[in-house]
Amino acid sequence: MDLHTIALMAAGAIGSVTAVVHGVLTERLMVPPIDSALLKDKRSGRVIRQLVPMLLHYSTVSWFLSGVLLIVAALWFPPDAKLATALIVGGHFLYGAIGNAWATRGRHPGWMLMAVAVGLIAYGLSH
């Protein structure tokens, strides 16, 4: 196993762990106040209150699965499939890093972790 493979695996691990922390923080800090606000708004019903947490966790699930897929690709995929997977996951993580940095004005470690993962993906593909 060379350093490029290890870099891809590390990027996947960073993405997946960041996703889990993101999910826990979302569930604890964002879902309750939004649910409370939706309960007060008579226009929103049960379906909307059930849908909102799922939509908030969509990025969490997506980042987690992307990280796992990147680890699997680094270990077992042929070179072309590894390249395609790393480019897709790298784009996905880059979007998350930019969006997080913009939304939090850089005061949140999530964008930094995703940026590190993107850098590791770039290194992993550089040979």
Buried (B, 14 or more C-beta within 10 A) or exposed (E): EEEBBBBBBBBBBBBBBBBEEBBEEBBEEBBEEBBEEBEEEEEBEEEEBEEBBEEBBEBBEBBBBBBBBBBBBBEEBEEEEBBEBBEBBBEBBBEBBBBBBEEEEEEBEBBBBBBBBBBBBBBBBEE
